[in-house]
Amino acid sequence: PQAKPCLLVIFGATGDLTRRKLIPALYSLSRKGCLPPEFQIIGIGRRALSDDDFREQQRQGIEESAESQHVDASLWSGFAAQISYLSGDFNDRQTLDRLAERLASAPPANRIFYLATAPSATSTIVRELATVGLNCEDNGFSRLVIEKPFGQDLASAQALNRLIAAGFQESQVYRIDHYLGKETVQNVLFFRFGNALFESVWNRNHIEFVEITAAEPLGAGHRAGYYEEAGALRDMVANHLLQLLALTAMEAPVALDADAVHDRKTDVWRSIRPMTPADVAARTVRAQYVAGAVNGDRVPGWLEEPGVRPDSRTETYTALDLRIDNWRWGGVPFYLRTGKRLAAQATEIAVHFKRPPLSFFPCTDCLQSNVIILRIQPDEGISLTFGAKEPGTSRNAVPVSMDFCYREAFAEDPPSAYAVLLLDALRGDSTQFTRSDGVEAQWRVITPIQDAWAKDTDTPLATYEAGSEGPAEADRLLERNGHEWRSIG
Ligand code: BG6
């Protein structure tokens, strides 16, 4: 179904996110007929651009986007007519006054304000929107979509939540985590709660450990300035990986609606045992890549990347051993790892089952554990590995797998994560967004790690060669428990 007539205001309209993700997603929604004819987009940015300059930039962005959509001339002219541009500084009240004036004279009365800006601008924009009355829902809805990071730590996240709550109801706020728009991520709940078979063994009695990986071969590229401040923990774990963990570990919600799902996810984050400084030393790894080769190309180490301080202690890789203190998961390690410049792209959740209690097969390797692998990307799909008898007279079991592959099972390519989430925000469904208490619960897990790392300014960081599987320290983290990471490559 189409979204209601609505006006979408994008702050940070000349930035990368708008050009590479938001406008291509909106164009694809328009192409599929999901946007009503009255739908309008106003981009706000600092640069002085005409409406036509802005449209042309965005048209190029659509053609270059990851989904590389062909821009059909007649569709484009209709879509372009719905886009306009307003130039101005977000810190300047006049910009918001001009926006308010423009909105007062422009139907539709429903508005969404999308903050695709640097985190430093978020507070000012939220405050000013409320000051000029654009938070008001008298004539139609007024929603805020906010990009991560939601703060830098627990205290700043709480301050940001307070500031938002001073101007907006929680129901007006959509904190976006694009991982939740990925088809395979949304499928985790369907897989678990739509199949009696798996859910009945989804607990500490049957599961030995869970591995959650997000490995990227790319470096921080032109985002080195941002990444130097963020590091892998804040960039990936504090949001995407903790979301994957919550979907894997949560109890069944009472309904598939926003509050019910948020309640159960927040329970998981609240049950993660907070780390003491000693835990941080023993159960976390932070590392930086040194020069190496990725896909055959030589690449410099992190410290040689432009824009990186020569004494940078920013982690480009992190691995954590988290424990969830509840009845379902007591004693089951949840290992998380993520890093830049690794051997390959691999985002997956691997659930390792306990081995059989004894073996009557002659070979020692026959006691394979079953593993369910939820492949988020690439090669989206699910596989189950198990042991099968080797043909012939052998009495050995060899590992084999049953595979489900999205590309083979469904003819249609899934929509982009941003298209899915933008449509949800337009329709008023915040199930796949993060509620304020969830954000704070996530930071309660992350902040003790940040604090312990910040205090330790002497211990040299672990290193790993660009293009490798990560640091040896991460392997040792699992070896202590008799476990092993799956190979990334
Ligand atoms: C972003 C991070 O949120 O997610 C990036 O800031 C990271 O550093 C990206 O590369 C990964 O997203 P995806 O969809 O490519 O897995």
Residues whose N, C-alpha, C, O or C-beta is under 5 A from the ligand:
A	BS01	BG6	D235
